[in-house]
Amino acid sequence: MTIPTLDATGKVVVVTGGSKGLGRAMALGFAEAGADVVVASRKLEPCEEVAAEIRDMGRRALAVSCHVGDWDQCAALIDATVAAFGRIDVLVNNAGIAPVAPSVLDVSEALFDKTIAVNLKGPLRLTALAAEHMAPGGSVINISSKASLHPTSLTLVYAAAKAGLNALTKATADELGPRGIRVNAIECGTFHTDSLHASLPSEELQARMASNVALGRIAAPDEIVGTALYLASDASSYLTGELILLDGG
Ligand SMILES: NC(=O)c1ccc[n+]([C@@H]2O[C@H](COP(=O)([O-])OP(=O)(O)OC[C@H]3O[C@@H](n4cnc5c(N)ncnc54)[C@H](OP(=O)(O)O)[C@@H]3O)[C@@H](O)[C@H]2O)c1
């Protein structure tokens, strides 16, 4: 038996929200593992910066501006990827937002629509379009959240959107499985990013959150990347429709 590795040499990987936070860590991590990477988010310039870092590593990279809640822009992202690289092996649906409303009555239609658009509507369309360019062995990785399992009044719409993403993961895994395309989700606990620091600005609040984690600390984004490399590789060739809770215990 050949032991599968996490090597991603020659794979074409699309990462949404790839300009910063976890998406940036994913884009650089996949490049380090040998992949060519498409870095997408709304603002092109930060994507170009990540793409330049990837090219410095000797890989190919493409930066694309894409609002994932807009299906025409989703189509343009997939078209640009295929025009540049000829195929897609891995889609990481990472772009996400978590706006907070003080109460259910304060949830505006605009907040509801944009939270669902970025966390759920975009991933659905991108999965459908990307799968058309995937050969057997293709992998879709949805970045979900522990919030989907433990919703609170503060995470109301976000948690509902991520719970929808969990359902989407299972349903698309079912549909795409016969084509050899696997779909899985990572339900992340808390990790350090700008958006976390904006919502938990004080070290005291961060320490309180860390005290609820078995490992006693908030994760670094890099600590999520290994699981994504696993889900993209043959090491997980019989794993699909799974929601992996990655929260430090
Ligand atoms: N941080 C945490 O503790 C945590 C915990 C659980 C799950 N998650 C999930 O992990 C993922 C990454 O979170 P993060 O903390 O790394 O986020 P982040 O640092 O806020 O970065 C978000 C990324 O998404 C992009 N983005 C935002 N809206 C977009 C849109 N409409 N279309 C395309 N791209 C968009 C942003 O770039 P632009 O502004 O240029 O669009 C940016 O690249 C999200 O799905 C989040 O829900 C995070």
Ligand as a Chemical Component Dictionary entry (heavy atoms), coordinates in Angstrom:
data_LIG
# 
_chem_comp.id                   LIG 
_chem_comp.type                 NON-POLYMER 
_chem_comp.pdbx_formal_charge   0 
_chem_comp.three_letter_code    LIG 
# 
loop_
_chem_comp_atom.comp_id 
_chem_comp_atom.atom_id 
_chem_comp_atom.alt_atom_id 
_chem_comp_atom.type_symbol 
_chem_comp_atom.charge 
_chem_comp_atom.model_Cartn_x 
_chem_comp_atom.model_Cartn_y 
_chem_comp_atom.model_Cartn_z 
_chem_comp_atom.pdbx_ordinal 
LIG N1  N1  N 0  -12.363 33.966 12.910 1  
LIG C1  C1  C 0  -12.983 33.012 13.578 2  
LIG O1  O1  O 0  -12.794 32.829 14.797 3  
LIG C2  C2  C 0  -13.924 32.063 12.858 4  
LIG C3  C3  C 0  -14.540 31.037 13.578 5  
LIG C4  C4  C 0  -15.368 30.124 12.914 6  
LIG C5  C5  C 0  -15.549 30.234 11.546 7  
LIG N2  N2  N 1  -14.955 31.248 10.869 8  
LIG C6  C6  C 0  -15.170 31.306 9.416  9  
LIG O2  O2  O 0  -13.908 31.259 8.764  10 
LIG C7  C7  C 0  -13.974 31.970 7.512  11 
LIG C8  C8  C 0  -12.853 32.985 7.458  12 
LIG O3  O3  O 0  -12.998 33.875 8.563  13 
LIG P1  P1  P 0  -11.891 34.955 8.923  14 
LIG O4  O4  O 0  -12.045 35.270 10.376 15 
LIG O5  O5  O -1 -10.580 34.524 8.373  16 
LIG O6  O6  O 0  -12.462 36.209 8.096  17 
LIG P2  P2  P 0  -11.803 37.634 7.819  18 
LIG O7  O7  O 0  -10.428 37.734 8.398  19 
LIG O8  O8  O 0  -12.845 38.646 8.176  20 
LIG O9  O9  O 0  -11.662 37.610 6.221  21 
LIG C9  C9  C 0  -12.827 37.458 5.454  22 
LIG C10 C10 C 0  -12.414 37.259 4.016  23 
LIG O10 O10 O 0  -13.601 37.119 3.250  24 
LIG C11 C11 C 0  -13.620 38.111 2.238  25 
LIG N3  N3  N 0  -15.000 38.477 1.980  26 
LIG C12 C12 C 0  -15.875 39.103 2.811  27 
LIG N4  N4  N 0  -17.055 39.287 2.183  28 
LIG C13 C13 C 0  -16.911 38.745 0.934  29 
LIG C14 C14 C 0  -17.762 38.618 -0.184 30 
LIG N5  N5  N 0  -19.008 39.115 -0.188 31 
LIG N6  N6  N 0  -17.279 37.995 -1.292 32 
LIG C15 C15 C 0  -16.014 37.515 -1.330 33 
LIG N7  N7  N 0  -15.156 37.618 -0.307 34 
LIG C16 C16 C 0  -15.613 38.235 0.809  35 
LIG C17 C17 C 0  -12.745 39.249 2.755  36 
LIG O11 O11 O 0  -12.165 40.031 1.737  37 
LIG P3  P3  P 0  -12.894 41.312 1.043  38 
LIG O12 O12 O 0  -13.251 42.252 2.141  39 
LIG O13 O13 O 0  -11.879 41.831 0.085  40 
LIG O14 O14 O 0  -14.077 40.768 0.328  41 
LIG C18 C18 C 0  -11.660 38.437 3.449  42 
LIG O15 O15 O 0  -10.736 37.964 2.489  43 
LIG C19 C19 C 0  -15.363 32.571 7.449  44 
LIG O16 O16 O 0  -16.219 31.740 6.708  45 
LIG C20 C20 C 0  -15.813 32.569 8.912  46 
LIG O17 O17 O 0  -17.213 32.544 9.038  47 
LIG C21 C21 C 0  -14.165 32.171 11.471 48 
# 
loop_
_chem_comp_bond.comp_id 
_chem_comp_bond.atom_id_1 
_chem_comp_bond.atom_id_2 
_chem_comp_bond.value_order 
_chem_comp_bond.pdbx_ordinal 
LIG N1  C1  SING 1  
LIG C1  O1  DOUB 2  
LIG C1  C2  SING 3  
LIG C2  C3  SING 4  
LIG C2  C21 DOUB 5  
LIG C3  C4  DOUB 6  
LIG C4  C5  SING 7  
LIG C5  N2  DOUB 8  
LIG N2  C6  SING 9  
LIG N2  C21 SING 10 
LIG C6  O2  SING 11 
LIG C6  C20 SING 12 
LIG O2  C7  SING 13 
LIG C7  C8  SING 14 
LIG C7  C19 SING 15 
LIG C8  O3  SING 16 
LIG O3  P1  SING 17 
LIG P1  O4  DOUB 18 
LIG P1  O5  SING 19 
LIG P1  O6  SING 20 
LIG O6  P2  SING 21 
LIG P2  O7  DOUB 22 
LIG P2  O8  SING 23 
LIG P2  O9  SING 24 
LIG O9  C9  SING 25 
LIG C9  C10 SING 26 
LIG C10 O10 SING 27 
LIG C10 C18 SING 28 
LIG O10 C11 SING 29 
LIG C11 N3  SING 30 
LIG C11 C17 SING 31 
LIG N3  C12 SING 32 
LIG N3  C16 SING 33 
LIG C12 N4  DOUB 34 
LIG N4  C13 SING 35 
LIG C13 C14 SING 36 
LIG C13 C16 DOUB 37 
LIG C14 N5  SING 38 
LIG C14 N6  DOUB 39 
LIG N6  C15 SING 40 
LIG C15 N7  DOUB 41 
LIG N7  C16 SING 42 
LIG C17 O11 SING 43 
LIG C17 C18 SING 44 
LIG O11 P3  SING 45 
LIG P3  O12 DOUB 46 
LIG P3  O13 SING 47 
LIG P3  O14 SING 48 
LIG C18 O15 SING 49 
LIG C19 O16 SING 50 
LIG C19 C20 SING 51 
LIG C20 O17 SING 52 
# 
